[in-house]
Amino acid sequence: MKKFITLAGVTLIMAGAAYAGCGIKVPVSGEVKAYNAEKKLLTVGTEAITLAPTAKIINAAGKEVKITELVGKKVTVSTDKHNKKGESVTEQKKS
């Protein structure tokens, strides 16, 4: 029984370590240079970011808009650390 409990404990610890860091977001900021609708590829500054199918596109007023409305504007894209896909695009407020 002691071996079973020890094995179960080690398994749980290893499972927790395997998921460590999941959900980490990496922000990418800059001006939207272009958007390729066919490939769902957004070019922000010099970086090309593939948008996730569920990506939220928000303008400076906080309303959802089409990504094409943000071309030429400064945005912040929240990307997943592991799969590098853009999960949200938010237009930066003018200061």
HUFENUR-V289691 format. One record per pair of residues at least 6 apart in sequence whose C-alpha atoms are under 7 Angstrom apart, sorted by the first residue. I is the first residue (numbers start at 0). J is the second residue. D is the distance in whole Angstrom. If there is no record, write none. Layout:
I,J,D + I,J,D
This chain:
22,79,7 + 23,79,6 + 23,80,6 + 24,77,6 + 24,78,5 + 24,79,5 + 24,80,6 + 25,77,6 + 25,78,5 + 25,79,6 + 25,80,6 + 26,75,6 + 26,76,6 + 26,77,5 + 26,78,6 + 27,75,6 + 27,76,5 + 27,77,6 + 28,74,6 + 28,75,4 + 28,76,6 + 29,43,6 + 29,44,5 + 29,73,5 + 29,74,6 + 29,75,7 + 30,43,5 + 30,44,6 + 30,71,6 + 30,72,5 + 30,73,4 + 30,74,6 + 31,42,6 + 31,43,4 + 31,44,6 + 31,69,7 + 31,70,5 + 31,71,5 + 31,72,6 + 31,73,6 + 31,74,7 + 32,42,5 + 32,43,6 + 32,44,6 + 32,70,6 + 32,71,6 + 33,41,6 + 33,42,5 + 33,70,6 + 34,40,6 + 34,41,5 + 34,42,6 + 34,67,7 + 35,41,6 + 39,49,6 + 39,50,6 + 40,47,6 + 40,48,6 + 40,49,5 + 40,50,6 + 41,47,6 + 41,48,5 + 41,49,6 + 41,50,7 + 42,48,6 + 48,84,6 + 48,85,6 + 49,84,5 + 49,85,6 + 50,84,5 + 50,85,4 + 50,86,6 + 51,84,6 + 51,85,6 + 51,86,6 + 53,86,7 + 54,85,7 + 54,86,4 + 54,87,5 + 55,86,7 + 55,87,5 + 55,88,6 + 56,63,5 + 56,64,6 + 56,65,7 + 56,66,6 + 56,87,6 + 56,88,5 + 56,89,6 + 57,63,5 + 57,64,6 + 57,88,6 + 57,89,5 + 57,90,6 + 58,64,6 + 58,89,6 + 58,90,5 + 59,90,5 + 59,91,6 + 59,92,5 + 73,90,6 + 73,91,6 + 74,88,7 + 74,89,5 + 74,90,4 + 74,91,5 + 75,88,6 + 75,89,5 + 75,90,6 + 75,91,7 + 76,85,6 + 76,87,6 + 76,88,4 + 76,89,6 + 77,85,6 + 77,86,6 + 77,87,5 + 77,88,7 + 78,84,5 + 78,85,4 + 78,86,6 + 79,85,7
